[in-house]
Amino acid sequence: MAKMETKTSLLDNMIGVGDMVLLEPLNEDTFINNLKKRFDHSEIYTYIGSVVISLNPYRSLPIYSPEKVEEYRNRNFYELSPHIFALSDEAYRSLRDQDKDQCILITGESGAGKTEASKLVMSYVAAVCGKGAEVNQVKEQLLQSNPVLEAFGNAKTVRNDNSSRFGKYMDIEFDFKGDPLGGVISNYLLEKSRVVKQPRGERNFHIFYQILSGGSEDLLCRLKLERDFSRYNYLGLDSARVNGVDDAANFRTVRNAMQIVGFMDHETQSVFEVVAAVLKLGNIEFKPESRVNGLDESKIKDKNELKEICELTGIDQSVLERAFSFRTVEAKQEKVSTTLNVAQAYYARDALAKNLYSRLFSWLVTRINESIKAQTKVRKKVMGVLDIYGFEIFEDGENSFEQFIINYCNEKLQQIFIELTLKEEQEEYIREGIEWTHIEYFNNAIICDLIENNQTGILAMLDEECLRPGTVTDDTFLEKLNQICATHQHFESRMSKCSRFLNDTSLPHCCFRIQHYAGKVMYQVEGFVDKNNDLLYRDLSQAMWKANHSLIKDLFPEGNPAKINLKRPPTAGSQFKASVATLMKNLQTKNPNYIRCIKPNDKKAAHIFNDALVCHQVRYLGLLENVRVRRAGYAFRQPYEPCLERYKMLCKQTWPHWRGPARDGVKVLFNDLEIPEEEYSFGRSKIFIRNPRTLFKLEDLRKQRLEDLATLIQKIYRGWKCRTHFLLMKKSQIVIASWYRRYAQQKKYQKIKSSAIVVQSYIRGWKARKLLRELKHQKRCNKAVTTIAAYWHGTQVRREYRKFFRANAGKKISEFILQKIIQKYFLEMKTKMPSLSPVDKNWPARPYLFLDSTHNELKRIFHLWRCKKYRDQFTDQQKLVYEEKLEASELFKDKKALYPASVGQPFQGAYLEISKNPKYKKLKDAVDEKIIIAEVVNKINRANGKATSRIFLLTNSNVLLADQKSGNIKSEVPLGDVTKVSMSSQNDGFFAVHLKEGSGAAGKGDFLFSSDHLIEMATKLYRTTLSQTKQKLNIEISDEFLVQFRQDKVCVKFIQGNQRNGNVPTCKRKNNRLLEVAVP
């Protein structure tokens, strides 16, 4: 099989341009065409310097296998084709070897593959970091946190079947060796409005459909749910089922992931109860009702749903019903209670559902953090992975408050991206001693200031509108924007004082437009004030706090009457602004790595590349700006050694070997090629090339030179091959000629020899036949004489004795025949006798019917004789062993799966030579009785299920446990205090020794051991106890039994399971009442 070609550089066999910095000429069309060309050849990754562009292929590609992981492991970033593994490896090695905290920023619009990219990064890091039981557990918990967060935070949208509807930032913490210790997850802006309303063609969060599809009948009954999606108003029916998505299987995956992460069973049940309560809240409907004072009031139509919600959450039905009908406003010492009309009641219901689900999601993140956080307090290295929504522009103009703050976050990310990219460039120039040239670029700080300024920013004015008294609407907010931001160059509005917008019919009166770095975005002001307020009536908070449900009570701490805070809660915009500021501060302290995800088409189909859609994303991701910043100084840089190795064949002085420093070799090479000095600069360790054309010229010269070298090599090789072939042919001709002459002489000799042999054989045959005829004649003569004499003698004898045979001839003949038959029978039996083994069932067949009884008696006598012979070979010690084997058969045969394997093993008893080993001299002196069993066993720890080696000694009156290292006796139990021995029916060596309650030895409880000689130990303990106490020891065989540990009774349960450490059973303490033993 041909050896696969190994790439040694990004430039080898390059499809299009692997690094956009080398693209020439650089414009939007060439940029898009290069992406398309690579996409058509299944090259979905492209570099911009150290930034990775990732196109979603919408199909599985064979580029994420374990072999690929090993291929990119510990390799230079530009050594192989562009890949997300290259960036992951670069970040991990910088963190591990250079002690630099890292962060990986993944951005892109919905459906571009951000979530999958974050999974690939985490899976690569998990694959290349250390191994071990604890490390593997941490890695598994970090990876399994994803399915839980996806179930509760992801949903099907028109753009993506698994769209993340929240921003996630995970800090993975490592020790000094690079092994993961734990992690911390931060979430940003869950799209909680999706809980109560979804756009057409989209679904609610996955968890609702997964519970209804995958929950058991018992679970649904306890949650008071039905499988029919149409029964719930919060679930859109037009996209309830998604092709290729198995909600039932995903639900099982989520439950398993929650268990691995560390959720207790009661916590999981509480989470599902809250999800069910949110689902059922949408079925509560209201009807209007007029009061005596003329005010409108709302009443619940059907209280059955309300009753079931209260049963799930433990809330008093009357309290919750009143909270949906009345609102209490407190101002200093005054309380005013007002009724809610139908519209307000529906608003209160939806606000409760959104807050309940949003707080549940935040609680889940906190709970996961408790499980995956690092347990040690040593200094940690940190790698952050940011998976956050990309810039959002809806073409139909329905950009609202959510898109506004998402785009604000992306403005901040773009700002830090430009700053850190320029900083990285500048640091490399300084490090290499290259003169730094100031780079002109667009600074979007003016746009960030327009949004976040504390006095005149849009968020500050939105908060001011929400907090001021009087009538506050979205229109008043827009009027305020028109007054404050009218002169800002990146703000546009129809009501602005700038007359240039008065005739702009593309901008409605209820909208404003912001010139973002990615382009202009028009926002509808409707809903800004309500979404920023994010108001939940205090009556509902207090009703939730009164719930007899621990989780719901924890989710609404502000509902505690003892801790009433009249201060207005912070708005959604201010909270998000503070979160973004914290995130930016965190990212500033780390070395950034960027992954820019692009969606090639809106159909979620493979092999389709929509130029217009990709162009739109390239613009708002600012990728061309990124390339220009990267190329503003030097477009390409490479260490001297790889550069000289790649291009040394272009110069006679450096080819084939350069004996001096690599930098001098590169200088000689570039001077020989007459490259203008302004096109390159020499750093301390790298050569810097200013223009991509220079690099492509080098590549073209190298390609031509390689062709010339290949021609030269072919010429030399063909000459050598022809000469070698001629010499081989000449040598072969000489060998063939010599062998042929030898062969011809051999054939001639063989022919003469065969002729002589034929003549000899004919002569010898003639002599032999003549002699045979003479011998046959002589033999016939002798036989004739003998026959004649025999007949004559017979005639004479018959004449002489005829009178004696006539009387008893018949009887004598019968006795003679019978005697001969019996004689023949015994002689044949002598040769057909079976072996002396007592277990051999073979016996010769009976030859004659009249010998039946004799045949059977002989068989019985022979069997008794050989049994006696076999028994006579036994010593007294062997007889005792067989008695113990017989006792073991009666106790464990067909009861314990381990028994058949013990039948062929001799019972040795003393596996430790205590008397001969000086290490155990102290133990030997302490035991003055005969030792029946001396064996090393594993004593199972009562607290955590871990095993400790102990020496197990059985004497005529006691059971002793001693330390294996020191030989000190740890425990001494009289045989009279042993009441029972328990074990499972499976193929394991675990057994429990139960002690008599109240005895001196039972202070710490029963013993739980694991031994490789379980059958022998239990049998000897049974026989010794019977001999000493005259009472049979109870042997209990069950896969589940109780063991007394001090004051607690713990259930030991044996289960079947796949073992990571081979076929060795493992013991794990699950909780205070359960100890599980996993048996292969």
N, C-alpha and C positions, 0 to 999 in steps of 0.2 A: 504494500500500500504506500502510495506517495506521501512523503512527509508534508504536513501542512506548512504553508508559508507563514513565517513569524514576522509581525510588524515591529520595527525598531524605532519608528517615528510617526508622528501624526501625518506627515507629508506623504508617506508611502501608500500607493494605491488609493489615493484620495479621490472620493466622489464629490465633484464640485469643490468647495472650499470647506475644510473642517473647522477652521477658525475664521470668523467673519472679519477679524482684524486684517486678514490677508486678502480680503475681497477687493478686486480691482476691475473696473471703477466702482466706487461706492455710491450707490443711490438706492432708492426704494425698490425699483424694478429688479436690479441685480440681486438685492438682498432677498426678495421674495422668490425669484427664480432659483437662487441657490438652495433655499429651504425646500422648494418643490422638487428639485432634482434629487436631493438627498432623501426626501420623503418617499419618492417613487422607487428608490433602491433600498427601502426599509432602513435607512439611516435616520433615526428620529432625533438624534442628539447632535447639536452643533455648539461650538464654543464662541464666546466673545471674550477673548483673553481667558480669565478664570471663571467666567459666567457660563452656565450651561443652559442652552435653549432646548426645551423638550416638547416635541409634537406628539399629541395623543394618537396612537395608531389605531385605536378601537379594535384591536385584535391581539392575540397572544404572539409574542416573538421569542425565539429561542436565544435570548441574550441575557437571561437572568439566572442561568443554571449555576450549580456549585462550581463547575469548571470555569465559568466566567468570573466568579468571585475570586478564585485562585489566580486567574490570569491578571486581574487588575490589582491584586494584593501587593503592597510594597513596590509599586511601579511609579515612575515619574508621571506627572500629570499629562504631559504632551507625548508620552512614549507610545501610547496606543490610540485607537480610534476614540472620538468623543463618546463619553458614557457617563451616566450618573454615578456609576461605581468609582470612576476616577476621581470625581469631586469628593465623594464620601470617604475614599481612602486618603486623599490629601488632607481633609479636615481631621480625620481620626489620627493620622500619623503626626500632624502638627500638634494636636492635643496631647498625644502620648509621649512623643519624643522631645518636643520643644516647650512643653508645659504652657501652651497657649489655649485659653478658653475659646471655643468655636461657636458660631451660630450659622445655621443653614436657613436662608430665607426663600420660601417657595411661594411664588405669586402667579396669578393667572386667573382668567375668568372661570365661571362655573362650567365644568365639563372638560377642562383643559388637562386634567390628570394630576392636580395638586396632591390629593389624598393618596393616590397610588405612589406618587413620587416620594412622599414622606414615609410610606410603608417600605419602599425600596431602600431608602437611606437607613432606616432603623434595622431592616433585615440584614443589610450588608454589615453594619457595625456589629450586630449580634453574631454574625458568622465569623468575623475576623478577630473579635476580642477573645479573652481567655475562656477556659473551660473549667468545669467543676460543678459539684452539686449546688452550692449556694449561688454561684455565678449564673448557672443555667436557670435557677429558679427566678432570679432577678430579671434575666433576659425574657423569660416566659411571661412574667407579670407585666413587664413594659410592653411587650408585643400584644398581649391579650387585653390591654386597656383599650386598644383601638376598636375591636368589635363592640364593646360596651358603649363607647362614646359615639360610634357611628349609628348604633341602633337608636339612641336617644337624641342625637344631634344632626342626623342626616335625613334627607327626604328626596323623593323623586320629583324632578323639575322637568320642564320642557327641554332643557339643555343637557341634563345629566340624570341618570337613573339613581345615582348615589351621591347627590350633591351635599357638601358640608354646609350647613346653615348656621355655622358659628366659626369663629376664629380660634385656632388652637396653637399654643406655644408650649413645647415640652423641653424642659432642661433635664438632660440625661447626665447623671453624675458618675464619675469614674475615679478609681483610686490611682496611686502613682504607677501601677503596672498597666493601666489601661483597661482594667476589668470593671464592668458596670456595678455600681453600688445601689443605685435607685434612681428616682426621677421626681420631678415636680411639674404638674400640668397647670397652665393658666388658660382660661377660656374667655373669649371676647364676643359680646353682642350676639347672643342666641336670637334667631329670628322667631320670637315667641308669637308674633301675630299669625304665623302659619298654624298655630294650634286651633284657632277659631275660624280661619278662612284661608283657603288655598286658591290660587289662580286656576283657571280652566286648564285641564290637561296635567295637573300636578297633584301630588299626594301630601298627606300630613306626614309627620315623622314616622320612621319605619316601625318603631316599637309598638304602635297601636295595631298595625296590621299583623305584626309577628305574634303578638299575644293571642289575637283572635284566630289566627291560622294554626299556630303551633302549640298553643296551650292545651293541656289535657282537659278532659271533661270535668274532672274533679277541680282543677284550678279555676276553670271558667265558672263553675258553680260557686266556688268560694268568693270569686270576684264579682259574681252576679252579672256575668256577661254572656252574650250569645255570639255565635260565629258569624252571623249575617252582618256584613258591613253596612247594609242599607238601614240597619236599626239605629245608626248613630249619625247625628246631624253634622258632627265635626269631621266626618270622613267623606271626602269627595268620591262619588261613585264612578265618574267617567274614566278614572285611571287607577281604580282600586287594585287591579291586577296588572303586574308588570311582566312582560315576556322575559324569560330567562332568570327570573328572581323567584326563589323558593322561600317564602316567608316562614314556613314551618321549620325548614332546616336551619334558617338563620336564627330562629328563636332558640333552637337547641344549642347553636353555637354561642349565642349571647349568654345563656344560662351557664354553660360550661366555662365561658370566659370570666363571668362574675365569680364563679367558685374559685378559679385559679387566682384571680386578683386578690381574693380574700374576703368576699362578701359572705356573711353568715346567712343561714337559711331564713331566719326571721327578718333580716334586713332585706333580702331579695323579695320576700313576701310583702313587706311594707312598701317597697318601691312599686311593685305591681298593683297594690291596692290604690296608691296615689294615682297611677296611670289610669286605672279603671275609673276612679272618681272623676278625673279630668274628662274622660270619654263620656261619662254619663251626665256631666254638667251641661253638655251641649244639647241634651234632650229635654232640659227644663224649659218650658214655655210659659209665657205670662199672658194674662188677659186684663183689659182695663176695667176699672170699677170706680164709680163716683162716690165721694164721701158727702156727708151732710153739709160740710162747709164749702162745697163746690169744687174742691181740689180733686185732681185725678190721682188714682191709686192703682197699683198693679197687684194682681194676685196670681199665684201659680195655678195653671190649669189642672195638671195631673200630679198629685203629690206622691205617686208611687216611686218615680225616679228619685225625688228628694229623699224619700224614706230609705231607699237602697243606698244612696250616697252617705246618709247619716250612719247607717249600719256599717258601712265600710270604714268610715273615718272616726266613728265614735263621737259624733257631734249631736247635741240635742237638736231634734228636728225643729222645734219651735224657735230656737236661737238662730238657726240658719235661715229659716223662713222669714223671720223678722229682718235679718240683715239684707235680704233681697228686696224688701219692701220699704225700708226706712233708712235714712242716712242721718247720723248724728254729727253735728259740727260743734267743736269746742273752741272757745276763745277765752282765754284766761280762766275765770271762774264760772263762765256761762256755758250751758249746753243747749243746743237747739236741734230738735228732731224734726226732720221733714220727710214727707212721703216721696217715693220714687214712682214716676210714671212708667209706662211700658218700655219706652225707649231707654230710659235710665236704668231700668231693671236689667234689660238685655246687656247694656254696657257693663253693669256691675258683674253680671254672670260671666261675660267674656273676659273682663279684667281679672276676675278670680281665677278662671281657667288658665290664662296666660301666666299670671304670677305663680300659681301653684306649679305649673310645669317648668317655668324658668328657674324657680328656686329649687325644685327637685333636681334639675340638671346641674345647678351649682353645687348642690349637696353631693351628687354623684362624683363630680370632679374632686371635691374635698375628700370624700371617702376613698377614692382611688389613690389620691396623694398620700393618705395615711398608710396605705398598704405598700406603695412602691417607694416611699421615701427612704433615704439611706439610713441604716440602723447605726452606723458608726459615726463618730464625731471627728474623724481624721480630716485633714485638708483634702478637698475634692477638686478634680478637674471637671469642667462643665462643657457639654455640647448641647446647644439649643437648636431645636427644629421648629421653625415657624411655618404653619400651614394656615394661611389667612386668605380671605376673599380678595380677588383681584379687582381692578378698576371696573365699575359697572356703568354701562350706558345702554338704556333701553331705547330702541329705535322709535317706539310709538310715543315717547315723551313721558311715560309713566314713571319717572324717576322721583322718588319720594324721600322721606327722612332717612330711611335705611340706606339708600344709595348715596345720600349726602355724606353720612358719617363714614361709610365704607370708602368713598373716594377721598375723604379727608385723611383716613388712615393710609391710603396709598400715596397721597401727597407726601406724608411724613416719611414713608418708606423710601420714596424716590429721592427725597432730600438727603436722607442718611446714606442712601446708595451712592449718590454722586459724591458726597463728602468723603465717604470711606474709600471709594474707588480712586479719587484724586489723591487721597492721603496715602493709599497703598502705592500708587505710581510714584509719588514724590519720595516716599521712604526708600523705594527700590533705587531710584536715581541717586539719592544721597548715599545709600549703602554701596553702590557701584562706582561712586565718584563721577557721575555724569552731571553736567551742568543742567540745572532745573530751569525749564522755560514755563512761564505762567500760561495756563490753558484757559481760554475763554469758553464759557459754557453758560447755559440758562440756569439761573438759580431760582428755584420755585419757592424760596422763603417768603416772597411777597404774597403768594397764594395761601400758604400756611397761615401767614399773619392775617389775611382777610378772614379766615375761618376761625382762628383760635385766639385772636387778640383779646385781652381781658377787658378792654373798654369798648372797642369798636368792632370786634369780631362778630361774625354771624352767630356763633354759638352763645356768646355773651349776651347779644341782643335777644336771642330766643329765650334764654333763661330769664332775662329781665321782663319780657312779655309774660312769661308763665307766672312770675311772682308778683307782678303789679296788681293792685286792686282794680275793680271795674270790669267792664266787658272786654274780654280778650278773645280775639279770633285770629285765624290765619291771615285774614286781610289786614288787620292792624299790624301784624308782624311784618307783612310785606311792605306796608307803608313806612314802617320804621327803617327797614332795609333801604328803601328808596331815599330816605332822608340822609342816612349815615353813609351809605356806600355808593352814593350816586356818582362820585367823581373817581372811584377806583377803576383802574384800567382793565381789571379782570372781572368786573361785575357788570351785568347788563339787565335791564328791565324796561318794560313798556312805559311804566310810570316814572322812569328815571328822569332827572332834570336834563340829562344829555339828550338833545333834540335828535341825535342821529338814530335813535331807536324808536322814535314815534311812528315811523312808517314801516317798521319791521313787522310784517304780518305773520311771520313764522314764530313770533314770540307772543303767546297769549297773555292776557292781562293778569291771570292768576299764577304766573310763573316768573321765575328769574333764571338767569343763565350765568354760569361761572366758567371762565377760560382756564381750565386745568392744564397741567403740563401735557396731558394726553389728548387734549382737545376740548371743545366746548360741550358742556352738559347743561341741559335745561331741566330744572327741577319744578315740579308742581308743589305749590306751597300748602295745598290741602292736606291736613293731618299732621303738620309739623308740630303744632302746639300740643295736641293730645298725645302724640307719640313721645314727645319730649317730657311731658308731665308724668306719663306712665303711672296714673293715679289709681290707687286701690283704696276704696272706702275703709275707714277705720273700723266700722261695724263688722265688715267681713274679716279683717285681720284679727279682731278680738274673737269672732266666732271660730276661726281656725285655731287660735291659741287654746280655746276651751275644749278642743277635740281630745277624746280619750285614745289618741293615737300618737305614739311617741315621736314618729318622724314628722308628721304634720305639725305637731306642737313646736318642734325644733325649727321648722321652716318659717314660722311667723313669730319671732321673739318680740316684735314691736306690739303684738296684740296683748301682751301682759299688762293688766290694769295697773300693776304696781310700778311699771316703768313707762308710763305714758309720756311721750315726748311731743309737745305741741309744735316743735320746729318742723318745718316742711322738709320732707326727704329730698335728697339731691336728685336733680333731673337726669334723664337718660343721657343727654348730651354731655353734661359735666362729668358724669361717671365715666363715659367712654373716653372723653378727653384726658382724664386723669390716668386711665388704663393705658392709653396710647403713650402718654408722657413717660410712664413707668417702663413700658416696653422699649421705647427709644433709648432711655437711660441704660437699660439692661443690654441692648444691642451695642451701644457705644463701647462697652467694656469688653466686647468679644471680637474675635477676628471673623469677618463676615464671609459667607459663601452663598452664591446666588443660583437659584434654579428658576428660570422663567418658562412657565408652561403655556403652550399655545394649542388652541383647538382648531384642527384643520377644516372641519365642516360642522354644520348644524344638524346633520342627519344621523350622527353617531354611527357612521358607516366607515368601513375600512377602504383604503385605496382611493379616497376622494379628497382632493385638495382644492379648497375654495380660495382663490387668490384674493378676492375682495375681503372676505372674513379674516384671513390671516393678515392682510395689510392693515386692517382696522386694529387688530390686536398688537401688531408691531408698533403702530403709532402710539397707542396709549400705554404700552409698556416702555416706551422710550428707548427701544433697542438701537435705532440708528444713532441717537444721541450718545448711547453707551459706546458704540463703536468709534464715534468721532472723538470722544474723550480718551479712549484707549489709544487711538492713533495720533492724538495731538502731539505726542512726543515721538516715540519710536514704535513702529508697528510690530516689530518682532525682536525677540531677544532669546539668546541660547547660550548655555555654558560653553567654554572654549573646547573642552574635550569632545563632546558630541558633535560640535560644529566641524572641528578638524577631521574627525572620523568620517563624517558624512561627505565632505567636499574635498578631501585630500587628493583624490585622483585627478583633480583639475589642474594640478601643478606638479611639474617634474621633481621639484625640490622636496615636496612633501609626500610624494608617492614612491614606493608603497609604504615606507615607514619614516616618521619624523622623530629624530632623536632628542630634540630639545623640548623646552616648555611649550605647552599647547598654545599659549597666547602668542608666542613668537611664530609658531607655525601658522596660525590664522593670519597674522600680519603679513607674512611672506606670501601666503595664498592670495590675499586680497590685493596686494601690490602686483603680483604676477597677473591677476585677472584685470588690472587697471580699473578697478571700481573707484569712482570719485570719493574723496575723503569725506565730503559732506553727507554721503549716503550712509555712513556708519560711524560708530564711536566705540572705543574700547573701555569697558568697565573693569572692575577688579577681577571678576570671575566670569563675566559674560560679554559677548559681542552684541551690540545693539544696532539693528538695521532700521533705517528711518522709513523707507518706502517699500511697499509690498512688491513693486516691480523688480527691485533689486533681488529680493528673495526668489521670485519666479525665474529671473534670469539665471541665478545660480542653479535652480532646479532643472531648467532646460539644458544648461551646460552639463550638469551631472548626468541627466538622462542620455544626452548624446555621447558623453564620455563612457557611460556604462555600456552603450551599444557598441562603441569601438572596442572597449575592453572585452566585451562578450565575443566579438568577432575574432579578436586576437586569441582569446582563450580557446575558441572553437578551432582556429587554425592549428594552434599548437597541439591541441588535444587530438585532432584528426590525424596529424602527422605521427604523433606518438602511437595512436591506435593502429595506423597502417603498418608502421615499423614493427610494432609488437605482434601484429597479426602475421606478417611475413616470417618473422623469426619463429613464431609458434608453428606455422605451416611447415617450415624447413625442418624443425626439430621433429615434428609429427611424421614427416615423410621418412626420415631416417629410422624412427622407431617402428613405423609400419612396415618398412622394407625388411628390417631385421626380424621382426615377428613373422612376416610372411615366409621368409626363408626357413626359419625354424619350423613353422607349421608344415611346409612342404616336405622337409626331411622327416618330420614326425609321421606324416601321412604315409610316406614311402615305407618307412620302417614298420608301421602298423600293418600295412598291406602284406609285406613279406612274412611278418610274424604270424598273421592270421592264416596265411596259406600253409605254413609249417604246422600250425596247430590242427588244421583240418586234416592234413595227411596223417598226423599222429593219431588223431581221434578215430579215423577210419581203421587204422591198423589195430589199435587197442580194442575197438569194438569187435573186430573179427575174431581176435584172440579170446575175448570175454565170452562171446556167443558159443565158440567151440567148447570152452571149458564148461559153460552152463549146460550144454547138451550132454556132456559126459556125466556131470553130477546128477542131473535129473534121471538119467538111465540107471545109475547106481542106486539112487533113492527109491525108484520104483521096484527095483529088484529086492531091496531090503524090506520094503513095506509088504510086498507079496509074501515073502517068507514068514514075516511076523503074523500076518493075517491067517495064513494057512495053519501055523502052529497054534494060534489062539483058538481057532475053531475046533481044531483037533482036541486040545486040552479041555475045552468046554464040554465037548461031547463026552469025553471020558469022565469028567466030574459029575455031570448030570446023571450019567448011568450009575455011578457009584452011590451018590447021596440022594437019589430021587425018593427013596423010601422014607428018609428022615424029614423031608420038607412037606410032605403031603398033609400031615395032621395040623400043624400050628403056623402055616405059612401066612395066613391073613392077619392074625394078631401080631406076629412079629414085624410084618411089613408096616402095619399101622403105627406100632410103637416106635419103629425106626424112623418113620416119616415125621411123627410128632416130635421126637427127640431132635431131629435135624432142624425142624422148623423153630423150636424153642432156642436151640443153639444159635441159629442164624439171627433170631430176634435179639438175643443178648449181645451178640457180636456187633450187630448194626446199632443197637442202643449205645454201645461203648463209643462209637465214632460220632453219634449224633447228640451227645449230652450237651445241654445249654451251659452258659457260664455260671460261675459260683456267686454271681451277684444276687442278693435276695429279691431285688426288684425286677429281675428278668422274668417275664411271663412266658417266654417261649418254651415249648415242649414238643418232642417229635410226635408225628401223627401215628395213630394206632394201625399196625399192619393187618391184624386179623381180628375178627369180631370176638372169637372165643377168649382172646387175651385182654378184654376190656377191663375187667376188675383188676387184673394183675398190672395192667398199664397205669391205671389211676392210683393204685396203692404205691407202685414204684415212684410215681410223680410226687406223692405226698411225702414218702420217706426221704426222697432226694432233697425236697425243699426244706424239711426239718433239719436234715444233716448240714446243708450249706448255711442255713441260718445259725446253727450252733457254731459252725466253723467261723462265720463272720463275727459272732458275739465274742468268741474266745480271743479275738484280736484286740478288743477294747481294753484300755486301762481304766482304772477307777475314775480318773479325771475326765476321760471321754464320756463315760457313762453319765457323769454329772452334767456335762455339757448337753448331751442329748435329752436328759430330763428337763433342762431349762428350755431347750428348743421346743420340746413338746408342750411345756407350760405356755411359752410364747404363742404357739399355734392356737391353743385353746383361748387365749386372751385376745388376740388381735387378728386372727385369720378372718378374712371377709369383712373386717370392721375398719381397719386402718390401711390406707393406700400405701403407706411406707413399708408394710410388713413383707410383701414378696421380695423386696430388694434385700431384706435382712436375713432371709433363709440361708443363703449361701455364705454369709459372713460368720466366722466363728466368734463366740462370746469370749473375749479375752479378759475382761474385768479390769485388770491393772494396766491401763494405757500409759500411765506415768510411772517410771521406775523410781519411786520415791526413795527406796532403800539404797539405790546406787547413785542417785544424783545428790551431790553435796549441797546443791541449792536448796533442797528440801529437808536438810538435816533437822532444822528446828521443827518442821511439821512432823517428821518421823518420830522425834522425841516426844511430841505432845500426844500422839496417838499410840496407845499401848494395846489396842485390839487388832484382830486380823482385819485387813482392808479387803473388802469384797470388790469395790469399784473405786478406781482412781482415774478421773477423767476431767479434762478442761471443758467447761460449759460456758455458754453466754447467758449471764443473768440480765434480764430485761429491766431497765430503769423504770421506776414507777412514774416518774414525772414526765419524761419525754419519749419513752419508748426506745431509747438507745441501749445498746448492748455493752456489757462489761464482762471481761473474762474472769472466771472464778474456777478454783479447783474443787470438784465435787467428790467427796469421799463418803463411801457407805461401809459401815462396820456392822458387827453383829447387833449393836444396840443403838447406834446413833447415825444421823446424817450430818456431815460436816461440810462447811463452805470456807475455803481459805483463799487469800490473795495470791494470784499467780506469780507476782514478782517477788514479794517478801516471804511468802509462805505462812503469814500470820492467819490464825483461824478467825474468821469474821462471824460465823454463826454455828451453833451446835443444837441440833433438834433431836430429841429422843424419838425412837420409832413409834412409841406409844402415842406421841402427839400428832403423827401423820394420819389424817383421816381419809384423804382421797387424793387421787392423781387424775387430772383432766387433760385431755388433748383433743385435737381435731381429727377428723376422718381423712384429711387430705395428705398430700405427699410433703409434709414439713416436719421439722424436728422440735416444734414448740410444745412444752408441757408445763402444767401448773401443779405445784405441790401444796395442797390445802392443809392447814394446821388446825388443831383443836382450839376452839374459842376459849379464852381464859387461861391458856397455858402460857408458860414463861416465854416460849419461843415465838408466840403469835403476836408479840407486841407491835412489830412493824408490818404484820399482815402476811399473806401467803407469798410464795415464791413463784416467779415465772421464768422458766429456763428455755434455752434452745441448745440442742445437742445433735451431733451426727450419729449417735448410738442410742437413739430414743428407745427402740424396742428392747435392747439389752438392759438399759438402765431401769425401765419400768418393770421388766420381768424379774430382775434380781431384787429390786425393792419390794415387789409383791411377795416373792418367796421368803426373803429375810424377815419381813413383817409377819408373815404367816408363821414362820418358825419361832419368832420371839414372843408374839402376843397371842398366838393361837387363834387369831381372827383374820379373815380375808380382807385385804385392802381393796377399797372400792376404786375400780378403774372406769372413769367416765370418758366416753368418746363422743364428742359433739363439736360442731363447727361454731358454736356460740356458747360460752359459759362465763360465769361470774368469778372474779378473783377479789379477795379482800385485801385492799391496800390501806393499812392503818385503819381509819374509821370509815373509809369509803369503799363501796363495792363498784368495781369497774368491770364492764362487759368487754371480754376479749372476743373479737369477731374476725373470722377467717373469710377472706374474699379472694376471688380469682382476679388476677391482674397482670398486665405486661410489665416486666421488670427491666429497668434501665441497666442494672448491674448483673445481667445474665439470669440464671435460674435460681438465684438465692432469694429466699423469702425475706421480706422487709417488714418491720414493725414501726408503726407511726401512731403517736397519741393524737387523736382527733379533737377530743375535748375532755372535760373532767370525768365523764362517764363512759368513754368509749376508747378502746385501743384496737386499731385495725391491723391485721396481719395480712399482707398481700402475698398470695401463694401463686407461683407460675402454673 
